[in-house]
Amino acid sequence: MTGHQDMAFLGAAVLPERDTGWMEEALCAYYWDPEIWFPDSQHGSLKRERDMATAISICQDCPVRAECYADALERGERWGIWGGTDFYAPENKHRKAS
């Protein structure tokens, strides 16, 4: 697998093929720190809040924010910041029920 085909593989599960061309325009591709996109409370709530604010502010200017959010909904994402939304938040009513 090469390029965005790699993104269709997640652990041992192969996800259904989907359009991922929009990812080439995503601003998050320039920020490699996973703690920004997947903030962890293990390091304290202040750091988590700071990381979330950083991610969400990057998303605000992203040209493919809507596509990112829609893709996260389609995949039933349960963790991380996608399209400027915290998909870990219990109050996030946008997630698909598992």
Residue pairs with C-beta under 8 A, 6 or more apart in sequence:
1 8
1 9
4 20
4 21
4 23
4 24
7 20
7 23
8 14
8 15
8 17
8 18
8 20
9 15
15 75
18 71
18 74
20 71
22 64
22 67
22 68
22 71
23 29
23 64
25 62
25 63
25 64
26 62
26 64
26 68
27 58
27 59
27 61
27 62
27 63
28 37
28 55
28 58
28 59
28 62
28 68
31 37
31 55
31 58
35 43
35 47
35 51
36 51
36 54
36 55
36 58
36 81
37 55
37 80
37 81
38 79
38 80
38 81
39 47
39 48
39 49
39 51
39 52
39 55
39 81
39 88
40 48
41 48
52 81
52 86
55 81
56 81
56 84
56 86
59 65
59 68
59 81
59 83
59 84
60 84
62 68
62 84
65 83
65 84
66 83
67 83
68 82
68 83
69 82
69 83
69 84
69 85
70 83
71 82
71 83
72 80
72 82
72 83
72 85
72 87
73 94
73 95
73 96
76 95
76 96
76 98
77 87
77 95
78 87
78 88
78 95
78 98
79 87
79 88
80 87
80 88
81 87
85 92
85 94
86 92
87 94
87 95
